[in-house]
Amino acid sequence: MPIANHGSVELFFETFGSDAVPTLLLVNGLGSQCINYDEQWCEKFAARGYRVIRFDNRDTGLSSKLDDRTYTLRDMAGDALAVLDAVGEERAHLMGVSMGGMIGQRLAIEHPERLLSLTSVMSRTGEAGFGESSPEALAAMMTKPARTRDEYVDNEIASRRVYGSKPEWFDEPYLRARAARAFDRCYYPAGVARQVQAIVSDGDRAAGLRALTVPTLVMHGDRDPLVDPSGGRRTAELIPGARYVEIEGLGHDYPSAVWDRWVETWADFVRSLA
């Protein structure tokens, strides 16, 4: 099992594609395991000529659980660097979704020399008034932890109906299977609270984003009620030269129906940097 080390924290990771091509590091959102970047989706990025790396954030999946301490997004950005170090990669493209976008922003602010590009998806800057959750979406996210596997799966389906993409893209059998797999792999709700604390403690990244020199793509769904699209628009507004793409029908998720467009949008952006 491939493991990267950041101090005492062990981070599980997986790679797709050749190690002789540029690297794309995928960073997960709140409480999300790396398997949420579906293998078929990772292979689509790899087919464009990139080594793709997905990893479990601390307090999720097969990575270390930190019952005895709190931490920051800066620490989690250090985890991402530890994964790059473990595969011998000096500079990489980074794509972060939701909390992963915040981690990517923090990493780009403090270690721009390690990134070829930043892609921040369904995320926000940490400023009040931008990217706020609707009451319904926040309530769905803050549902009490499930006590059983079936309850966990049902909760995931109910949440996706609140803040997911348009109904035509809602694939319930797939989502149920994915939720069951996530529960079986690692169900660890205690880690979510510590990750929330890391997000809150990071505060406002506006000043750092205004000074950012890393080429940046910002993506958001136009029907995201968990992180309102104003969060993405504000991120792109602050980062000099950032490209903003809003995807019609996309909520706070990544259904297979949008994978091809997502990959093509990202690949077009990266090609423009050459």
DATA-V146391 format. One record per helix or strand. SS is the DSSP state (H for helix, E for strand). FROM is the first residue (numbers start at 0). TO is the last residue. If there is no record, write none. Layout:
ss,from,to
SS,FROM,TO
SS,FROM,TO
This chain:
ss,from,to
E,2,5
E,8,15
E,22,26
H,33,35
H,38,45
E,50,54
H,72,85
E,91,96
H,98,109
H,111,113
E,114,120
H,134,140
H,148,162
H,166,168
H,171,184
H,189,201
H,205,209
E,215,220
H,229,237
E,242,246
H,255,271
